[in-house]
């Protein structure tokens, strides 16, 4: 779901000024990050001074909080450095030309800055108005030119709502594959399993809730020995092949930027084909049974997709499969390795 989004910034050393000259009226939006190294303390304070025409306009303070969505991609000696969460300021400039400067102190690593300016149409109050009295009988009372005095620049700090590294609305669809095993409650060797799933994001809980369609395959071998009436030992072998088709809902809880927990529950049907072999002959029976699946897992971001491990329980309604198996159920605990892309 996450897509890399790059933005160009200017690196400004500690206690040096970043200067921009604008012609109002308009709004100047400034975004800045404190740069961080491995020794920068979380929670440490720094100061930001905003000046207009070399006069202090406002003095602000900030607290260092590491931004896990930002890292310096390119930039000579700054490449790979961490960044603090962004600060954003909006400066409302009236109808005048202003030299605005930002200076950060108590931040030895310096800061990264970018800005944008949106000009506004001047109102009548900001226009130069001239009134000439052409009536010579009124004692030449020239009103002359009237210029409205410029208003002071207003500084507003705004909360940065966006997840800056997240672009657009994210992915709506995702794919997942699983390889694992099922330990059958009916006994016998563990069943190998493989499954694939298509997932769709629901527009609630920040896409943490998904619905999916899952199809899989498991194979189970059972071997037993029995004696006939003459005391001859018979070797019986039964093989089941199962294809579960499930609708599944999952909820994902993000713990860290690269670590998440998830839980899921699903229900549907499974096609089971059972074959019994004895004394060189075989019999085969197949049927559909009601099935379900639930589990919990943990996953890790590996750059291109997520890798996870989960454990759960596969449920299959027991039933008779003709002469092949009686009272058989594919139910049992599951352990799987999962890889997914998208949601």
C-alpha positions in Angstrom: 0.0 0.0 0.0 2.8 2.4 0.6 4.4 4.2 -2.3 7.6 6.3 -2.1 7.1 10.0 -2.5 10.1 12.3 -2.8 10.2 16.0 -2.0 13.0 18.5 -2.5 14.3 20.3 0.6 17.0 22.8 1.4 19.5 21.9 4.1 20.1 24.8 6.6 22.8 24.5 9.2 22.1 25.2 12.9 21.7 28.9 13.8 21.8 30.0 10.2 18.8 31.6 8.4 16.7 30.4 5.5 15.6 33.5 3.7 12.8 34.0 1.2 11.5 37.3 -0.3 7.8 37.5 -1.2 5.5 40.1 -2.6 2.1 40.1 -1.0 -0.7 39.7 -0.6 -0.5 36.0 -0.3 0.3 33.0 2.0 3.7 31.5 2.5 3.7 27.9 3.7 6.9 26.6 5.2 7.6 22.9 6.1 10.7 22.0 8.1 12.2 19.0 9.7 15.0 18.8 12.3 17.7 16.5 11.1 18.7 13.6 13.5 21.6 11.3 14.1 21.8 8.1 16.2 22.8 10.3 19.2 19.9 12.8 18.9 17.7 12.4 22.0 14.0 11.9 21.5 12.1 14.6 23.3 14.8 17.2 23.2 13.8 20.7 22.5 14.8 23.2 19.8 13.9 26.8 19.0 12.6 28.3 15.8 12.7 32.1 15.2 10.8 33.8 12.4 11.9 37.2 11.3 10.5 39.8 9.0 12.8 42.4 7.5 15.3 41.4 10.2 12.9 42.0 13.0 11.7 39.1 15.2 8.2 38.2 14.2 7.7 35.2 16.4 9.8 32.7 18.5 8.6 29.2 18.7 9.7 25.9 20.2 9.6 22.3 19.1 10.1 18.8 20.5 12.1 16.2 18.7 10.0 13.2 17.6 11.5 10.8 15.1 9.5 10.5 11.8 9.6 6.9 10.6 8.1 7.9 7.3 11.0 10.2 6.3 14.6 9.6 5.5 17.2 11.6 3.5 17.5 9.8 0.2 20.2 12.0 -1.4 22.2 14.9 -0.1 25.9 14.4 0.1 26.9 14.0 3.8 23.2 14.0 4.9 22.2 10.9 3.0 20.6 8.3 5.2 20.1 10.7 8.2 16.8 10.5 10.1 14.4 13.3 10.4 12.0 14.6 13.0 8.3 15.0 12.5 7.5 18.0 10.3 6.6 21.5 11.5 4.4 23.6 9.2 3.9 27.3 9.4 1.6 29.5 7.4 2.5 33.2 7.1 -0.2 35.5 5.9 1.5 38.4 4.1 -0.4 41.6 3.3 0.1 43.8 0.3 3.8 44.5 0.7 7.2 43.1 -0.1 8.6 41.2 2.8 11.9 39.4 3.5 11.1 36.5 5.8 13.7 34.3 7.5 13.5 31.2 9.6 16.3 30.2 12.0 16.6 27.0 14.0 18.8 26.8 17.1 19.6 24.1 19.6 19.7 21.6 16.8 23.3 20.8 15.9 22.4 18.7 12.9 20.5 21.5 11.2 17.2 21.4 9.5 15.6 20.7 6.1 13.2 23.3 4.7 10.8 23.7 1.7 8.2 26.3 1.0 5.5 27.4 -1.3 3.9 30.8 -1.8 0.4 31.4 -3.2 -0.3 35.0 -4.3 -3.8 36.5 -3.7 -5.6 39.1 -5.6 -5.3 42.5 -3.9 -8.5 43.9 -2.4 -9.7 47.4 -2.9 -8.4 48.3 0.5 -4.8 47.6 -0.6 -5.0 49.6 -3.8 -3.5 53.0 -4.2 -6.5 55.3 -4.5 -6.3 58.9 -6.1 -9.0 61.5 -5.9 -8.4 64.8 -7.9 -10.7 67.8 -7.2 -11.2 69.6 -10.5 -13.5 72.2 -9.0 -11.3 75.4 -8.7 -14.0 77.0 -6.6 -13.5 74.6 -3.7 -10.1 76.2 -2.7 -8.2 73.5 -4.6 -8.8 70.9 -1.9 -6.8 68.0 -3.3 -7.5 64.9 -1.5 -4.3 63.5 -3.1 -3.3 59.8 -2.9 -4.3 57.5 -0.2 -2.4 54.3 0.5 -3.7 51.8 3.0 -1.0 50.8 5.5 0.1 47.2 5.2 -1.2 44.8 7.8 1.3 42.9 10.0 2.2 39.4 8.9 0.3 36.7 10.8 2.0 33.4 11.7 0.0 30.2 12.2 1.3 26.8 13.1 -0.8 24.0 11.6 -0.9 20.3 12.4 0.5 18.1 9.6 -2.4 15.7 9.0 -1.0 13.8 6.0 1.1 10.6 6.2 3.7 12.1 4.0 5.2 8.9 2.6 1.7 7.6 1.8 0.6 8.7 -1.6 -3.0 8.9 -2.8 -5.6 6.6 -1.3 -3.4 3.5 -1.2 -4.1 0.2 -2.8 -7.6 -1.2 -3.0 -6.6 -4.8 -3.8 -3.9 -7.1 -2.6 -2.6 -10.7 -3.2 -1.3 -13.2 -0.7 0.2 -16.7 -0.9 0.7 -19.2 1.9 2.8 -22.3 2.4 2.3 -24.4 5.5 1.1 -27.5 7.2 -2.0 -28.8 8.9 -1.7 -31.3 11.8 -4.8 -33.4 11.3 -6.9 -34.2 14.3 -7.8 -37.5 12.6 -4.2 -38.7 13.0 -1.5 -39.5 10.5 1.2 -37.4 9.0 0.9 -33.6 8.9 -0.8 -32.3 5.7 1.1 -30.0 3.4 -0.9 -27.0 2.3 -0.8 -24.2 -0.2 -3.2 -21.3 -0.6 -3.7 -18.1 -2.5 -5.9 -15.2 -1.6 -7.3 -12.0 -3.2 -8.0 -9.2 -0.8 -10.1 -6.1 -1.0 -9.8 -3.1 1.3 -12.8 -1.7 3.1 -13.0 2.1 3.4 -13.1 2.0 7.2 -10.5 1.9 10.0 -7.8 3.3 7.6 -7.9 0.2 5.4 -7.1 -2.1 8.4 -10.1 -4.3 7.7 -10.1 -6.4 4.6 -12.3 -9.0 2.9 -10.8 -11.8 0.8 -11.5 -14.9 -1.3 -9.2 -17.8 -0.5 -8.5 -21.0 -2.4 -6.1 -23.7 -1.2 -5.0 -27.3 -1.5 -4.1 -29.9 1.1 -3.2 -33.6 0.9 -3.4 -36.1 3.7 -2.1 -39.7 3.8 -3.4 -42.2 6.3 -2.0 -45.7 6.7 -3.5 -48.4 8.9 -3.2 -52.1 9.5 -6.0 -54.6 10.1 -6.4 -58.4 10.2 -9.1 -60.3 8.3 -10.9 -63.3 9.6 -8.1 -65.6 8.6 -5.6 -63.5 10.6 -4.0 -62.0 7.5 -2.6 -58.6 8.1 -4.0 -56.0 5.6 -2.2 -52.8 4.8 -4.8 -50.0 4.2 -3.9 -46.7 2.7 -6.2 -43.7 2.4 -5.4 -40.4 0.6 -7.5 -37.3 0.8 -7.2 -34.3 -1.4 -9.0 -31.2 -0.3 -9.6 -27.8 -2.0 -11.0 -25.3 0.5 -12.9 -22.3 -0.9 -13.4 -19.7 1.8 -14.5 -16.1 2.2 -12.3 -14.4 4.8 -12.2 -11.2 6.8 -9.0 -9.9 8.3 -8.0 -7.1 10.7 -4.5 -5.7 10.8 -2.9 -3.8 13.7 0.2 -1.7 12.8 2.7 -1.9 15.7 5.7 -0.2 14.1 6.4 1.1 10.6 7.6 -2.3 9.6 5.8 -4.6 12.0 2.1 -5.6 12.3 -0.2 -8.1 13.8 -3.2 -9.6 12.1 -6.1 -11.8 12.8 -8.5 -13.5 10.4 -11.6 -15.7 10.3 -13.2 -17.4 7.3 -16.0 -19.7 6.3 -17.0 -21.6 3.2 -16.9 -25.1 1.7 -14.3 -27.6 0.8 -14.2 -30.2 -1.9 -12.8 -33.5 -0.5 -11.8 -36.5 -2.6 -10.9 -39.6 -0.6 -9.2 -42.7 -2.1 -8.7 -46.0 -0.3 -6.2 -48.6 -1.5 -6.1 -52.2 -0.3 -4.9 -55.5 -1.9 -4.2 -53.8 -5.2 -7.7 -52.3 -5.5 -8.9 -48.8 -4.8 -12.2 -47.0 -4.3 -12.8 -43.2 -4.5 -15.5 -41.0 -3.0 -15.8 -37.2 -3.1 -18.1 -34.7 -1.5 -18.5 -31.1 -0.4 -18.2 -30.3 3.3 -18.7 -27.1 5.3 -15.3 -25.6 6.3 -13.9 -22.7 8.4 -10.5 -21.2 9.2 -9.3 -18.7 11.9 -5.9 -17.6 13.1 -3.5 -14.9 14.3 -0.2 -13.9 12.8 2.7 -11.4 12.7 4.3 -9.9 9.6 7.3 -7.8 8.7 7.9 -5.3 5.9 10.7 -6.6 3.6 10.6 -3.7 1.2 8.7 -5.3 -1.6 5.7 -6.8 0.3 5.3 -8.3 3.7 6.4 -11.7 5.1 4.4 -13.2 7.9 4.0 -16.3 10.1 0.6 -17.3 11.4 -1.0 -20.1 13.4 -4.7 -21.1 13.4 -7.2 -23.9 13.1 -8.8 -25.4 10.1 -12.3 -26.8 10.6 -14.0 -29.3 8.4 -17.3 -30.9 9.1 -16.8 -34.7 9.5 -18.6 -37.2 7.3 -18.5 -40.6 5.6 -16.7 -41.1 2.3 -18.3 -44.4 1.2 -16.0 -47.3 1.5 -13.0 -45.0 1.6 -13.3 -43.4 5.0 -15.9 -43.2 7.7 -16.3 -40.2 10.0 -13.4 -38.4 8.5 -12.7 -34.7 9.2 -9.8 -32.6 7.8 -9.8 -30.4 10.9 -6.6 -29.5 12.7 -4.1 -26.8 13.8 -2.3 -24.9 11.1 1.1 -23.2 10.8 1.8 -21.1 7.7 4.4 -18.8 6.1 2.8 -16.0 4.2 3.9 -13.4 1.6 1.6 -10.6 0.5 1.7 -7.5 -1.7 -0.8 -4.7 -1.7 -3.2 -4.5 1.2 
